[in-house]
Amino acid sequence: MNPQFAYQLIAIGVVMLLLGFILPFLMVIMVLPSTFLLNFLAFGISVAGLFTGIIGLSMLVSNYRNRRDD
């Protein structure tokens, strides 16, 4: 497995988590309107970013364990 792909997944996950934090923050300070769709989108992006980062980390750990065993 290519470790570069794992790092890309981790980076995408971090960006999604940050976006999932920034959107509700902008709604709290009333820059963006708080709508059901926007709230659901922020939550979904945050959860998807968490899972994407975990998948990237697990791919990276798996790659290092396989390389260490060789």
C-alpha positions in Angstrom: 0.0 0.0 0.0 1.2 3.5 -0.9 1.9 5.5 2.3 1.3 8.7 0.3 -2.3 7.8 -0.2 -2.7 7.3 3.6 -1.2 10.7 4.2 -3.6 12.2 1.7 -6.6 10.5 3.5 -5.4 11.9 6.8 -5.1 15.4 5.3 -8.5 15.2 3.8 -9.9 14.0 7.1 -8.3 17.0 8.9 -9.7 19.5 6.4 -13.1 18.0 6.8 -12.9 18.1 10.6 -11.9 21.7 10.5 -14.7 22.5 8.1 -17.1 20.7 10.5 -15.9 22.9 13.3 -15.8 26.2 11.3 -19.3 26.0 9.9 -21.1 25.7 13.3 -18.8 28.4 14.7 -19.9 30.7 11.9 -23.5 29.9 12.7 -23.0 30.7 16.4 -21.5 34.1 15.7 -24.4 34.7 13.2 -22.3 35.0 10.0 -24.2 32.1 8.5 -27.9 31.4 9.0 -28.5 28.3 11.1 -30.6 26.1 8.9 -31.4 22.4 9.3 -29.6 21.6 6.0 -26.5 23.5 7.0 -26.4 21.9 10.5 -26.8 18.5 9.0 -24.1 19.2 6.5 -21.7 20.4 9.1 -22.3 17.3 11.2 -22.0 15.0 8.3 -18.7 16.5 7.1 -17.3 16.3 10.7 -18.3 12.6 11.0 -17.0 11.8 7.5 -13.7 13.6 8.2 -13.3 11.6 11.5 -13.8 8.3 9.6 -11.6 9.3 6.7 -8.8 10.2 9.1 -9.1 6.9 11.0 -9.0 4.9 7.8 -5.9 6.8 6.7 -4.2 6.2 10.1 -5.1 2.5 10.0 -3.7 2.2 6.5 -0.5 3.9 7.6 -0.1 1.7 10.7 -0.7 -1.4 8.6 1.9 -0.3 6.1 4.5 0.2 8.8 3.7 -3.1 10.5 4.0 -5.0 7.2 7.3 -3.2 6.5 8.7 -4.0 10.0 7.8 -7.7 9.7 9.7 -8.1 6.4 
